[in-house]
Amino acid sequence: MKPADSSVPLQPLLAERWSPRALDPEVELTDKQFTALFEAARWAPSWGNTQPARYIAGRRGDSTFDKLHGTLSRGNHGWAGNASALVLGVAKLSNDDGETLPYGEYGLGLATENLVLQAVGEGLVAHQMAGFDRDAAREAFGIPADYEPMVVIAVGAPGDAEQLPERLREKESAPRSRIPLTEFVFSDSWQEPTF
């Protein structure tokens, strides 16, 4: 594990969350763990309680997992096959009257972070990926035009980084980093650091 190097202590779920690629190909999610991911996502806040997040989820060995795996970019395809589950996050873009739904992508982001933190709470890890073919996912699952595939999430248990190709092993072992608070939070005017 690689806990966050923060300026003040963070809640353990936040400090321990990271996105490894080394996943244990032997670990399977229990039904309770699998369900809990989506209960956590379901209870995320959303603009006007519109709840725009939708998911397509499969566990390793089922046809949904295989179809999701087939949409991944070459860089993600190799390692993500070891995940216990693959999940496609989809944002609802319009309401039932066909009007644009504000903040749909933001709502999916909030729900997905809940899903990821639930995984951490279950002793698992999750890696979110933009590297997938949206059109292939739309076609494979018959996703309607007013919904947008946004992210694929690999969920599983930490695995052995030595099993990854060298370029990914280096990423796996590199220290986690973020921009400093001085470049992140401002007061009074833009670029006047709060901290």
C-alpha positions, 0 to 999 in steps of 0.5 A: 500500500502507498498511503497519501503523504498529506500535510494533515492526517486524512481519513484512512479510506482517503489516505489509502486509496490509490490506483494500482495495476497489479491485481490478484487474478485469483481473488473473487468478489463475494456477492456482498462486496459486489453489491456494496460497490453499487449501494455506495454509488447509489447513495452518492449526492447528485444535483437535485437528486437526479441520480445520473450515474448508471453502471454495467458490471461484470465479474471475471469469467462472465460475458459482461466482464469479457465484453468490457475487457474487449473495449479496453485500450491496448495499454489497459487490456493486459493488466485489467484482465486480472481484475475481479470485476470490471465496471463501466460508468455511464452518465445520463445526459437528459431527463425523461422530458428530453431536456439536458440534465445538468451535472450528469458527468459530475454526478457520475464522478461522485457516485464512482468515487463512492464506489471506489472508496467502498472498494477500499473499505472492503480491502480492495483496490480500484483503478479508473480508466479513460482508455477504452472505446466508448463507441464499442462499449455503446454498441456492445451493451446497447447504451441509448444515445442520451447516456454517455459511457465515461469510465471503466473501473477495474476492481480487485485485490492487490497483486504482485507488481513483479508480474507487470511489464517493466514500464508498468512496474515502474509506475506501480512502485513510483511514489504517489504525488499531487500538486501542493496546496499552494497551487490548489486552493486560493483566497481573495483572488486567483493564484493567491494561495490559501495555504 
